[in-house]
Amino acid sequence: MSRRGVAMAWPLLKNLALDGAYLCSSYTLTATQAVCAVQATVLARDTIRSRTSTNPVPSLRPSCCRPAASHSPGTSTHVLNGYFNNSTFNWLLRSQYSSAGASWRPQAHARGFSASTAMSYEGAAGGDGNDNRPGTGSGGSGSGPPAGETRISLGEALNQLVDAAIEKVEAGQMEEAVSLLKDGLNTFEPVFTNSPELGELHNQAALLLLFQGRPEEAAHHAQASLDTTKRHFGTRSLLTAHRLLRLGVCRFAQGNMADAAGLLREALDLLDGASTLGAGSAAAGDAASPASDPGSRCEAGFYLDSVALAHVKDGGGVEALSASLRENLRGMKEAYGAESMILSLALSLHSRLVNGGLEQADFLVGEALLKQQIMLLSEVSGPHSEDAAVARYKLATYYYSNDMLQDAGSVVRQAAVALRAHYPEEHDLLVLCKHRLGMICAAQGDHRSASQLLQASRQHFSGAGGQSMLAKEADIGLAMAKFRALDTAREPSARCKQLRHEALELLRTEIEALATAIGHGHMLVQGATRYYGQLSKIAR
C-alpha cells in the first residue's frame, strides 16, 4: 500500500465500515468516528508530505554496562550526559544515535505494518487464496457490502491508520504519531477483540515508544503484540519471531538483560529455521520470500552481542565483540537503509552501553567502548561523517580527563578536520573542538595557546542554559593557564609563592562551581581535580 497522508486516510476511516466480513455495524462506525473526532483539530493542518525530521526526540535514559545500574535524566555522570541539559547541545555529545531519531526517515522494512501483513499473515498463518486473512474472511456468500456502498477490511483500515502515523513521524510529530496508534487501539480493540491485525498495531506502537525512550510502555505493547500473534499464528511462525525480537529489544532497553537474551535467542532460532525452510524458494530467485529476512536476523544478532557487551569487564572483551557487532550492523543497514528507525534505535541503545561503560573504574573498558562506537558510526555514516567526528570528540574528552593529553590532542584534531568538511570555523562543533584543545594545552602547560583558545570559546559559549557549562570549564582552563604563566625567574620567591596560591585558589573555586553545576562525580570535574592536584605539587 502506498503511503497516504492523514488528510486522505482519516476521511476513508470515517465513512467506511471496518470489519472484514463487511457487516453493517452502527457501533463500529460510531467508534471509528470517535477516533476521527479526537484528531479533527490536527487533521485540518495536515498536508500530504514526506520529509526527514530534524527534531530530536527526548534522549533515552542512560544504561550501564553493569546490569543493575540505573540513572535518572539529568543526573548521569558520564562524559557528556547532563553536561548540556536544556540547550542546543543536548544531542551533541551523545551523538545523534544516543538520542534516537535525530535524523530518522521511515524506511520500508520487514516488520512495518504493510510489509509484515503482506509477507506473513497469509504465508505464516495460511490465507484462503482470496486475499482473506484469518479472522477477516468473507463470511460466505451474501456477506458483501450492500449495493452502492464501499467497505474496507479491518486490515486495510489499520494500514491507513499506520500510514497516518507515519506521516506524523515524517513531520517530526512523534508524540502525535503515538497518540494516533493508541487512539486506534482504544477504538478497535473493544470491537474486534480477536483480530490478528491488532497485533501489528501494538507492534508499531512499541517501536515508536522505544524510539521515544519509553521502554516500559513499549514493552507493554510488544507483549500484547506477541500474545496476539501467538494466539492466531502459533509459536513457530515467522511473524511470532518478529514479535519476540521486538519484545527482546524492549527488555534490553529496560535493562533486563536475562529476559532480553532469552527472547532474542528464541527469535533468532525461528528466523534461522525459516531461512532454512525457505532456502529452496530463495534459490529459485524468490528474494522477497517470507523466509528471506536477513535484516531481522542481523538485528537479533546485534542485540545479543549487545547483551554480552553489557556484561564485559575488560577492554579485550569489548574488542572481541566488535567484529560481530559491525557485521550485524552492516546487515541491518543493507536491509533497512542507513537512516531507518531500526538502525537508529540500535545505535542509540549501543550508545547507552558506551555511556555506562565510561562510568566504570577500568579506563580500558571506556576507551574500547568509545573506539567501538566510532567504528560503528563510521560503518553507517562514513569515517569522515559528523557522527563519527562527534564520537571522536568524546574519545578526546575521555583521554583529557584521564591525563592522556597527547592522545587527546591527536583525536580532537582528527575530529576538527572531519567537521571542517561540513561546517565553517565559527560553527559550534568546531568551536567545541578548539575549546577541548585549549583545555589540553592548559593541562600541558602551554599557557599562551590555552589562553587564546579558551578566551575565544568562553566568549562563544557564555550565556544562559547548558552552553554556560562550557564557559565554566573554560574558566578552569584559564585559571590553569594563569598558574603556568608565572615566571619564577622574574618574580621574587615570596611574591611567586603568593601568586601561585592565588591562582590555585581561583582554580579551586572554578572547579567547585563546575561541580555544583554538573556533579562532583562528573568526568570533567574529576579531570580538573586531577590537574589541580598536579599544580598543587608544583606549588609546593
N, C-alpha and C positions, 0 to 999 in steps of 0.2 A: 504494500500500500504506500502510495506517495505521502510525503509529509504534508499534512494540511494545516492551515492556520486556524487559530481559535475562532476567527470570525466565520469560517466555514464549518468547523466541527460542531460547535455548540448548536447552531440552528438545526442541524440534522438530528442531533440528540433530542432536541426539544420537540420535534414533530414526528419522530418515528418511534414505533414500539421496539423493544429491545430483545424480547425473548426469541430464541432460535426456532421455537415451534410456531412462531407467528400468531400467538394467541392475542386476541383483543383484550387487553387488561388495563382498565382505567387506573388502577393504583400504580401500575408500572409507569404509565405516562406521567402521573402526578409526581411520583418520586423523581423522575428524570427532570421534570420542570423545576423541581425544588433545587436541584443542583445548579440548573441554569440561573435561577434567581439569585443564588449566592454569588455567582460570578458576573452578574449583569453589569455592575458598575465598572468592572475591569475590562469586560469584553468591548465596551464602546470605544476604548482607546487602542485596541489591538489592531495591528496590521499584519498581513502575511509577510514574514521576513525570515531571513536565515543569515545570522551573523554571529561572530565569535564574541563571547562575553569577556570583558576586560575587568569585571568587578570581582575581586577575590572574595570568596565566602569566608566565614569565620574559620580560623585555623583549628585543626584537630587538637584535642588535649594531648600534651606530650606523653609518650610512653617511656619506658626504660628497658634496658637490656635485662635488668633484674625484674622477673615477672611480678613480684609482689609490690613493686614501687608504683606510686601514682602521684599525680600532680594536679593542681588547680590552675586554671588560666590566670596568667599574670603573676604567678608566684614561682614559676620554674626558674632554676638557677643555672641552666646550661648556657653555652657560649652566647646565644643571642636571643632566645625566647625571653620575653619580658623586657628586653632592652629598648625596644622602640614601641611599646604599647601606646595605643591611641594616636598613631601617627602614620604618615605615608610609608614608613619603614617597616610596618608590621610584617609585611610579606617578605621583606628583603632578605633578612639573614637566615630565614628558614628555607630559602629558595622558593620558586613558585610551587614546587611539589610538596612542600610541607604545609601549605595552605591550599588544600585541594581545590582545583577548578579555577585557578587564577587565569588560565588561558585555555579552557577546555572548549572543544566544539563537539557536539554529538556526532558519533560515527555509527554506522550500522555494524552490529556485532551479533554473535550467536544467541545472546540472551535478551536482545531488545524485543519489545512486545511483538511486533510484526514478524520479526525473524524467527523467534522461538516458536510461535504458534504455527507458522508455515512449515518450519523444519520438523517440529517434534510432536505436535498434537496428533496428527494422523500417523506419522512414522512410528512414534513411540507407543501410542495408545490404540491405533487402528481406527481409521475413518471408514466410512461406508462406501467410499468411492464416488460419492456425490457431493463432496466438499462439506459433509456434516461431521462435526466433531462429537465425541461423547458428551452427552448432556445437552446437546443443541441440535438434535436430529430433527428431521422434518415432521415427525409425528404422524406419518401416514397421509393418505390422500384426504383431501378436504380440509387440511390444516393450513393452507396457504393464506395469504392476505386477501381480504375482500377486494372485489373488482374496483379499480380506480385508486387503491391505496398502495403505498410503498412502505415496506418494513425492512429493517435490517436485523441481523442476528446480534446477540449479546457480544459475541467476539468482535464483530465489526464495530459496534458502538464503543467498546473498550479500546479498540485500536485507535479510534478517533480521539478518545479521551487522552490516551498516551501521546498522540500527535499534538494535542493542545498543550500538554505539559512540556513536550519537547520545545515547542515554540517559546514557552516561558523561559526555559533554561537558556535557549539561544539568545534571548533578550536580556540575560543576566538577572532574571527574576526567579531565583531558585526557590525561595520560600513560597511564592505563589504556585510554582510547579508542584511542590509537595502538597500544598493545600488542595489543588485540583485532584490529585490522586487520592488523597484522604477523603475528600467530599464524594468522589466516585465510589469508594469502598463503603462509606457510610450509607450511600443511597442504594447501591446494588446488592450488597451482601444480605440485608434482610429479605430481599425479594428473591434472589437467586442463591439460596443458601447452599446448593450442591453443585455450583457451576465450576468447572475446572479453570475457566478463563480468569476467575478472580485470583487464582494463584499467581498469575503473571502480573496482575496489578499490584499485589503485595510485593512481588519481586522488584518491580520498578521503584516502588516507594522506598524499599530497603536500600537500593542503590543510591538514590538521591539523598536519603538521610545519612548514609555513610559519607557521602561527599560533603555534607554539611558538618561533619564531625559530631553526629548524634548517634553513636553506635548502639545505645540501649534501645531507642525507638527502632532503629534499623533491624536489630536482632528480633524484635517482636514481629515485624512484618516478614522477615526472612523465615522465621519459624512457621508462621501461618502459611506462607507460600509453600514451604516444604511439606507441611501436613496435608494441604490440599492436593498437591501433586502426587504424593504417595497414595492418597486415598483413591485417586482416579487412575493413575498410571502405574502404580506398583512401586516397589523399592529398587527395581533394577533398570528403570528406563533412563534414557539419556537426559530427559528433562529433569528427572529426580537428581541426576548428577549435577546439573546446573544449580538446582536449589541448594543442594548440600554445599556446593562451592560458595554460594552467596552467604549462607549462614556461617560457614567456616571463616570467611573474611570478617563477618560481623564479630564473631568470638575473638578473632585476632585483634580487631580494633578495640574490643573491650579489655584486652589483656589476659583473656582466658586461654592461655596457650595450649593446655592439655586438651580441652574440648575442640579448639580450632584444629589441632593436629589430627584428631580422630575424624572429624568431618571432612577435612581436606583429603586425607588418605582414602576415605570411602568414596569421595567424589572422583579422585584420580583413578581408583580401581575400576569404577563404572566407565569412565571415559576411555581408559585403556582397553577395556573389554569391548566397548562399542567400536573402537578403532580396529580391533582385530576382526570383529564380525563384519565390518564394512570394508575390509581390505579388498574383497573381490570387486565391489562396485566402484571403489576408488580407482582400482587398477584399470577398470574399464573406462575411466575418464569422468566418473561422476564426482568431480571435485566438490560439488555442493551437497554431497550426501550428508544426512544427519550424523553419520559416524565420522565425517571429516571435520573435526573440531580441534585443530592443534592449538588455537588460541586459549581455549578453556584448560587444556592440559598444561600449557605453559603457565597460565595464571595460578592453577593449583600448585604446580611445582615451585613457583616463585614464593608463594606464601608458606609452603612447607620449608623452604630454605630460610625464610624469614623467621619462622618459629625456632628453627635451630640457631639462627643468629641471635635470638633473644636470650639464649642460654650460654652463649660463648663467654669464656672468662679470660681469653688471651688473644693477642693480636694474630697469632698464627691460625687460630680457629676462624677468625674473621676472613683472613686471606683465603683459607681453604674453601669457603663458600662463595667466593667472588665469581669464579668462572661459571658456576651453575646459575647463580642469580642473573648474570649477564646473558646467558643463553636463553633463559626463560623470559627475560625482559625483551630480548630481541624477537622471540617468537610472538609475544603479545603485540609488539609494535607492528610486525608483519601482518598479523591477523586483524588488528583493530585500527591501526593508524597511530601516528606519533602524538596526536592531540586528543585521543579518545579519553573518555571519562575513566574507563577501566585502568588504563595505563597511568593516568594522573593519580588515581587513588592508590595504586601500588607504590608509586614513588613517594607519595605523601606518607604512607604508613611506614615505609622504609626510613624516611627522614625522621620519624618519631623514634625509631630504634637508634638512629645515629645520635640524636639529641640526648637520649637516655644514656648512651654509652659514654658521652662526654662527661657525665657526672661521676663516672667510676674513678677510683684512685689510680687505676692502671692506665698510664699515659699511652701505651702501645695499642690498647684497645680503641681508644678515641681516635688516634692517628689512623689506624687501619680502617675504621668505620668511615671517616671523612674521605680517605682516598677511595674507598669503595663507592661512596656516594658520587664523587667526581667521575668515576668510571661509568656508573650507570647513567648519569645525566649526559655524559659525553656520548654514550651509546644512543640515547634517544634524540638529543638536540644537536649533537656535534661537539667536538672538543673545544671549539672557539665560541660556543654559544654563551649567551648571557647567563643561563642557568649554571653551566659549568664554571663560569667565572665567579659567580657569587659563592659557589661551593668552595672554590679555591680561596676566596677571601676568608671564609670561615676557617679553613685549614691554617691560613696565615695567622689569624687571630688566636687559634689554639696554640700554635707554635710560640707566638709572642707571650701568651700567658704562662707558658711553661719554660721560658728563658731559652728558647731555641731561636735566637734572633737572626742568625744568618739564614736559616731555613725559612723563617717568616718573611724576611725581606725578599728572598728569591720568589716565593709563591705569590706574594701580593703584587710583585711586578708582573708576573705572568697573568694574573687576573686583570691588571690595568691594561696590558697590551690587548687582551681579548675585548675588553669593554670599549676601547678606543675605536674599534671597528664598528661599534653600534652607536656611540654617543659622543657629544662634544666634551671638551675638557671640564666645562662647568657643570656637567651633569652630576646629580647626587652620588651615583655609584662611583664615578671616578674621583670625586672629592673624598668619598669614603676610603678609597684605596690610598689616597695621599695622606689622609688622616692616620690610617694604620701605619703607613711608612714613617710618618712623623713620630708616632709613639715608639716605633722600633729604634729610630735614630736617638730619641731621648734616652732609651734604656741602654743603648750602646755608648752613649757619651758624646755623640755628635750634636752638640747643643745648637750650633748655627743652623744646620738643616732642620732640626726638630723645631726650633722657634719659627722658622719661615713657614714650614708646612702646617704646624698646629695653629699658628695665628690665623692662617687663611681658613682652616677647617672650623675653628671656633667661631669665626665671623659667619661662615656659611651656615652652620648648624645652630646658632644661637636663636632662641625663641621658645615659645611655649610648646608643650607636648613632648613626645618621645624623642624628637631630634635634639632637645636640650641635653639629653644624656650624653650625646657625643661631645657637646660643648664642655660638660663637666669632666669627661675623660681628657679632653684637650687641656683643660686647666691642670690636670695631674701631670701631663707630659711637659707643659710649660714650667711647672714647678721643678720637675726633674732637670730640665734644661738650665734653669736658673742656678741650681746647685752646681751643675757641671761647668757652668761658665765662670765660676770663681777662680781667679788666678792666685794660687798660693805664693807664687814668686813675687808678686807685686804688692800683696796685702800683708800687713803685719800679722804675726801669728794670732794674737788675741782678736784682732778685727776679723780675720779669716774664720776663726772659730765661731765668732758671733754670727757672721753672715751665713755660715753653713747651718747653724742652729735655726736661724730664722727661715731659711729655705726648707729645711726638714719639717719645721712646724707648719709651714704653708702646705707642703706636700701631704702631711698627715691630715690636715683639715680638709683638703680637696678629696682625699681618699674616703674620709668619713662621709663627706657629702654624697659621693657616688654610692657608697654602701647603703646610706639611708634611702637612696632612690631605688636601687635595684637589688639590695640584699647583700649581706656580708659574705654569703657563700657563692656569689656570682663569680664566674671565672675571671672577668676583667678586674674585679676588686681584689681577688686573690693574686692575680698577676702584679697589680700595682703594689700590693702589700709586699710581695717578694722583692720588687725593685727598691722599695722604701728601706727594707732591711739591708740591702746591699749598700745603699748610700749611707745608712747609719754606721755601718762598719768603716766606711771610708772616713767619715767624720771623726770617728774615734781614733 
